[in-house]
């Protein structure tokens, strides 16, 4: 597919890098789903482990006599209605799902964004007069002049505009 420009120059859409918002949305959705899948079973496990009521304490019973020990077989049995005490979940087991979620977010969202920013900074540093570029707003042009923060683009013969250097999205290989 080719896009026609008013100056008569054409550029292939395949050579343009399109900022894909859906890609970021998919990554965010993936992190949310992974977070739910990791945290939900953990929350259910903690809810099942937690006692619903305070444990019932059995009333004090007299020490077993020799006659009762021989009848019961000498084994000590837990009184009916007495709940066994569950150990409280450790701090590590409570924090683990959140640490995993933070690691997933770092590797799926933060790290790629930092890499993208470094690549954009390198692109901005490497701009020179004569490069053909595309701005974030989709303006195509050739660099006529550079300052610290401003780039002068020639979008048609004799037509120059100034844009911020940071708004340059891509250097186009070949002619526009």
C-alpha positions, -999 to 999 in steps of 0.1 A, spaced: 0 0 0 13 34 -9 4 68 7 4 98 -17 16 131 -4 8 166 -16 44 171 -27 42 141 -51 66 120 -31 53 86 -19 63 63 10 55 27 17 35 20 49 57 -10 55 87 11 61 69 32 88 69 20 123 34 25 137 30 31 174 5 3 183 -17 12 212 -33 -22 212 1 -39 219 3 -19 252 -33 -27 260 -27 -64 254 4 -64 277 -16 -46 305 -44 -71 301 -20 -100 304 -4 -86 335 -39 -81 351 -50 -117 342 -17 -131 355 -21 -112 387 -56 -125 392 -45 -161 385 -17 -158 409 -34 -139 437 -69 -156 436 -58 -191 446 -36 -177 473 -64 -156 488 -87 -186 488 -60 -207 505 -55 -181 532 -93 -178 537 -96 -216 541 -66 -217 565 -79 -189 587 -102 -201 616 -137 -188 613 -142 -187 650 -118 -187 680 -108 -222 690 -130 -238 716 -111 -247 747 -121 -280 764 -130 -278 801 -103 -291 824 -107 -328 830 -94 -348 859 -63 -369 853 -72 -403 841 -72 -431 866 -56 -465 860 -90 -481 855 -101 -456 828 -67 -458 811 -71 -496 807 -106 -492 794 -97 -466 768 -65 -485 757 -42 -459 772 -45 -435 742 -53 -399 747 -80 -387 724 -90 -351 716 -122 -341 731 -151 -337 706 -158 -301 696 -122 -290 701 -107 -273 670 -71 -279 663 -51 -247 661 -39 -237 625 -6 -219 622 -9 -184 609 3 -178 574 39 -165 573 48 -131 560 67 -147 531 37 -166 519 15 -135 521 40 -113 502 50 -139 475 21 -133 451 27 -95 452 64 -100 445 56 -123 416 32 -98 402 58 -70 405 84 -91 387 59 -99 359 50 -62 355 87 -52 354 95 -77 326 64 -72 306 59 -34 310 86 -14 326 117 -30 310 104 -28 274 94 8 279 129 17 292 144 0 262 122 19 238 131 52 255 168 44 251 163 36 214 144 69 209 172 89 227 198 73 204 177 82 174 174 118 186 211 120 192 219 106 157 198 131 137 216 151 111 207 175 83 194 157 52 178 128 71 142 120 61 120 116 92 85 110 104 71 129 134 47 115 159 19 134 143 26 118 110 44 147 92 70 135 67 99 157 58 136 161 54 157 178 81 169 212 69 183 224 103 189 213 138 190 231 172 193 216 207 155 212 210 140 221 176 142 205 142 134 224 110 117 200 85 113 207 48 79 191 40 78 204 4 101 226 -18 104 259 0 80 249 28 97 245 62 82 239 96 98 237 131 90 208 154 104 197 187 133 172 184 115 148 207 86 146 183 107 129 157 95 93 157 115 76 130 143 81 105 130 67 71 155 47 51 154 55 14 136 85 -1 102 97 9 
